[in-house]
C-alpha cells in the first residue's frame, strides 16, 4: 500500500513538473515572437498605401499579442499569443515586400491559414456593380494584405486585395451575404472572368487548399482576421472563456 501511495505521489509530482516546463516553454516562445514583432513595428516606416496598411495591421497584432501575454495563464493561451505575433510578422513581411526589400526569413505556418493556399494570379471581378481586384503582389489597386484564413467557413488565400472585404463579412449577418458573393466571384471558376485564366488560376491559386479547407479542426483556426475560434468564445473571447469579455470577440480584433 505504501509503495502504491508513493508511486501516485511521484507520478503527480512528475506530471506537475512537466506541465510547468511546458508552460515555461510556451511563455518563452510567445515572448520571443512578440519581441521580434515589436522590433519590426518600431523600425519600419513607409508612405506607400500598401506599406502603411500592412504596418498598421502588424501594429494591431502587436497590441493584441501584448494584451494576450499579460492575461495568459495556460499553455494554450501562450500558444494563441504566439500565433497572434506570428500573424503580425506576416504583415511585416508583406510590408517589406511592398517596400521592395528582403521580406526576411520564412515564418512558421499560421494555424488559421492552414489549407487556405495563396494567390498566384491577378484577378478582377464585378460584384453587384463594384469592381474588386486581387493578386499575389501589392499594387496601387491592391493595398490590403490578407495572410490567409477562413471566412464564413470557407478558405480565403493569402494575397493582396483592393479592399478588406473580409472584415464586414466577419462582422455579422449584414456582411455575410456580401462576403459570400465576393468569395464566389473571386475564387469560384463558375463566376470568374475567363479573361484572367481562372480555370488554371483557380487550381494554382489555391494550391489544393480547397481540398483541405473543408477538413480538419476548424475550431483552432479561427484566429486573426478569420474571427471566431478561440478568440471569439474560447480562451480569450467573451462568454464562457478564461477571460470573459476579452478583446477578441470576432472580426479583425
Protein Blocks (a to p, Z undefined) as FASTA:
>chain_A
ZZmmmmmmmmmmmmmmmmmmmmmmmmmmmmmmmmmmmmmmmmpgcfbfklmmmmmmmmmm
mmmmmmmmmmpcbfklmmmmmmmmmmmmmmmmmmmmmnopaebjaddddfklgonapafb
dcdddeehiacdddfbdcfklmbccebiaeehiacdedddfbdfklmmmnomklmmmmmm
mmmmmmmmklmcfklommmmmmmmnnomlmmmmgcjfklmmgcjlgghjllmmmmmgehi
abghiakngcjZZ
